[in-house]
Amino acid sequence: MKTPLATAMILALVFLFLPEERATAQVNEEAAALRDALSGQRLLVTYRDGGALYGTYYFLDVQFCDTGRYYTNAQSRKTTVMDNEQVNNWTERGTWSIVSLQNQLALRYILLNGRLNFVAARLLPGGRVWLGDGVSVQRRGATSCQ
């Protein structure tokens, strides 16, 4: 026969773990929605690092393949103190996924050389993707992944 104390302890344990399960389920749903929003999409990601005068502007044309691979054609532009413009172009390839870090979503991408990176990510109302303050994300259509 159960005592009132045993019943109270069981209920306390259930309620102790229930909010975490709800939070985890919600994060998993949000991760799936963000993964679906990025998968198969080509995005233009732009941001500035540094000050307005001598900061570096970055332009990333990123393709998030359904297979979990990504391809990036990137360019950075910077005005030097001699008033010249320094332009760098490069490409990156690797794998991507959406992960949860302390109940916050992040875009994890691993370059082919093994370097691991994380970027905070969220799916906003209306289907827009947020990758951080000061970062512009524009959809450019479907990927050309094969």
Residue pairs with C-beta under 8 A, 6 or more apart in sequence:
23 103
24 103
27 100
27 103
27 105
28 100
30 105
30 122
30 123
31 98
31 99
31 100
31 105
33 123
34 98
34 105
34 121
34 122
34 123
34 129
35 97
35 98
37 123
37 127
37 129
38 64
38 96
38 98
38 107
38 129
39 64
39 65
39 66
40 64
40 65
40 66
40 142
40 143
40 145
41 63
41 64
41 139
41 141
41 142
41 143
42 61
42 62
42 63
42 64
42 139
42 140
42 141
42 142
42 143
42 144
43 60
43 61
43 62
43 64
43 129
43 137
43 138
43 139
43 140
44 59
44 60
44 61
44 62
44 136
44 137
44 138
44 140
45 58
45 59
45 60
45 62
45 131
45 135
45 136
45 137
46 57
46 58
46 59
46 60
46 135
46 136
46 138
47 57
47 58
47 132
47 134
47 135
47 136
48 55
48 56
48 57
48 58
48 134
49 55
49 56
49 58
50 56
53 79
54 78
54 79
54 80
54 81
55 78
56 76
56 77
56 78
57 76
57 77
57 78
58 74
58 75
58 76
59 74
59 75
59 76
59 77
60 72
60 73
60 74
61 72
61 73
61 74
61 140
62 70
62 71
62 72
63 70
63 71
63 72
63 143
63 144
63 145
64 70
64 96
64 143
65 71
65 143
65 145
66 143
66 145
67 145
68 95
68 96
68 97
69 93
69 94
69 95
69 96
69 145
70 92
70 93
70 94
70 95
70 96
70 109
71 91
71 92
71 93
71 145
72 91
72 92
72 93
73 89
73 91
74 89
74 90
74 91
74 92
75 87
75 88
75 89
75 90
76 86
76 87
76 88
77 85
77 86
77 87
78 85
78 86
79 85
79 86
80 86
92 111
93 111
93 112
94 109
94 110
94 111
94 112
95 109
95 110
96 107
96 108
96 109
96 110
97 107
97 108
97 109
98 105
98 106
98 107
98 108
98 121
99 105
99 106
99 108
99 118
100 106
101 118
104 120
105 120
105 121
105 122
106 118
106 119
106 120
106 121
107 118
107 119
107 120
107 121
107 131
108 116
108 117
108 118
109 116
109 117
109 119
110 116
110 117
111 117
119 131
119 132
120 130
120 131
120 132
121 129
121 130
121 131
122 129
122 130
123 129
123 130
124 130
128 137
129 137
130 137
131 137
